[in-house]
Amino acid sequence: NAGVTQTPKFQVLKTGQSMTLQCAQDMNHNSMYWYRQDPGMGLRLIYYSASEGTTDKGEVPNGYNVSRLNKREFSLRLESAAPSQTSVYFCASSDIWGDYGYTFGSGTRLTVV
Amino acid sequence: AQTVTQSQPEMSVQEAETVTLSCTYDTSESDYYLFWYKQPPSRQMILVIRQEAYKQQNATENRFSVNFQKAAKSFSLKISDSQLGDAAMYFCAYRDDKIIFGKGTRLHILP
């Protein structure tokens, strides 16, 4: 019962470096999401994928790209990291409507220096 | 655009007492879902309770219950018999086609 698995759990990047956050779910969910959490800001949606083969922008997509590799995996890429992208990143998944809420991964704490 | 407002950034409650966390939201929809999530220091997001807007009855899960006032667009969380393990950040959330979160209320439990 792994649920949603995110890797890595912690990462430090230098400004301008790139990296990919990985997310995989084993619940046969159709929809997957990437959020960022900043102090005092709650969780803000970066990108989501309602189903395999589709991706859409959320509230704060600038500076990020995503790939829905297959039904299980949804990755988030930072092409040129900036200090403003220092945050905790959460991946989540749900059935196609999300009526029962989302299941979250344990998060990635990313620091850009 | 839908918004979710949690007006209490921090709250404290004595152990074994009852506390209520407030949440209001803005929507023009009539059918939607509302949630409360708990985030303890471990950082894991845990679903506490869920409410379907078309149901009049308030949801209850053990010591956690909600007061859902659809006309007022209010969705408060009541925690009864507070325990030390309830100390966490609590997020109110609204789902239309995606889940939108409030900014959270940090709850402290005083022994």
Boltz contact constraints between the chains, C-beta under 6 A:
constraints:
  - contact:
      token1: [A, 42]
      token2: [B, 101]
      max_distance: 6.0
  - contact:
      token1: [A, 42]
      token2: [B, 102]
      max_distance: 6.0
  - contact:
      token1: [A, 42]
      token2: [B, 103]
      max_distance: 6.0
  - contact:
      token1: [A, 42]
      token2: [B, 104]
      max_distance: 6.0
  - contact:
      token1: [A, 43]
      token2: [B, 101]
      max_distance: 6.0
  - contact:
      token1: [A, 98]
      token2: [B, 95]
      max_distance: 6.0
  - contact:
      token1: [A, 99]
      token2: [B, 33]
      max_distance: 6.0
  - contact:
      token1: [A, 101]
      token2: [B, 35]
      max_distance: 6.0
  - contact:
      token1: [A, 101]
      token2: [B, 47]
      max_distance: 6.0
  - contact:
      token1: [A, 101]
      token2: [B, 50]
      max_distance: 6.0
  - contact:
      token1: [A, 102]
      token2: [B, 99]
      max_distance: 6.0
  - contact:
      token1: [A, 104]
      token2: [B, 45]
      max_distance: 6.0
  - contact:
      token1: [A, 106]
      token2: [B, 44]
      max_distance: 6.0
  - contact:
      token1: [A, 107]
      token2: [B, 43]
      max_distance: 6.0
